[in-house]
């Protein structure tokens, strides 16, 4: 289980969006912006908080960030 780092994932997604300039990339850019909106939502943050509390209680957290790891996996970013 991972410590949830939405701020890092949002930074990675924003950096990737800046690279999407071609007309054929605009649909992907729009989809990524929707995901970013979800990550910023209070409902998502509350769910992450609940998940993190449960993981911490069970001693199953690690130093890796789940949202950032997902963003890196999708975008091909190097892992820490």
N, C-alpha and C positions, 0 to 999 in steps of 0.2 A: 504494500500500500504506500502511497506517496503523500508527502506534504503538498498541499494545493497552493500553487503560486500563480494566480490569475494575472497579476501585474506583469510578470515576466512573459506569460503567453500573449498578453495584449501588446506588449512591446514588440515581440517577434512578429505577430500578425500585422501590426502597423507598418513595420519595416518592409514586410513582404508586399503589402498593399501599395506602398510607394513605388515599388518596382513594376507594378502592373499598369502599363501605359497604353498598350496596344488596344485598338477597338475590340478585338476578339477576347481580350482579358477582362473586359469590364463586367461581364456577368459573374466571373469568379470573384472579382473585387467586391461586387455587391454582396455576394454570398458570405465572403469573409467579414465584411462590415456587419452583417446580421449576426454572425457568430460572436463578434466583438461586443455587440449590443447585449447579447445573452449573457456573456461573461460579466458585463457591467451591471446586470440587473440585480435588484435586491433579492429576488427569489433564488437566483443561482447562487449568490453569495451566502444566503441563509442555508441552502442545501449543502454547500461546501463546508460551512461552519459546522453543521450537524455531522457530516461525514468525518471531518477532521477530529471532532470530539470523540466519536466512536472509535476511530483508529487509534487515537492517543490513549484512550481508556484500555484498549486491548493490546497496546504496545506494538502496533504494527506499522508505524510510520517510518519512513526513511528520508534521506536528504533530497531525493529526486522530486521534481515538480511534475505532477500529472498533467495539468494544462500545458505547461511549457514543453513537456516531453511529447505530448500529442501534437502540438504545433510544430515541433522540430521534426517529428516523424512524418507529418503530412508535407511540410515544406522542405525537408531535406537538410535541416540545420544540423551542425555538429553537436554531439552530446557533450555535457560537462565531464 
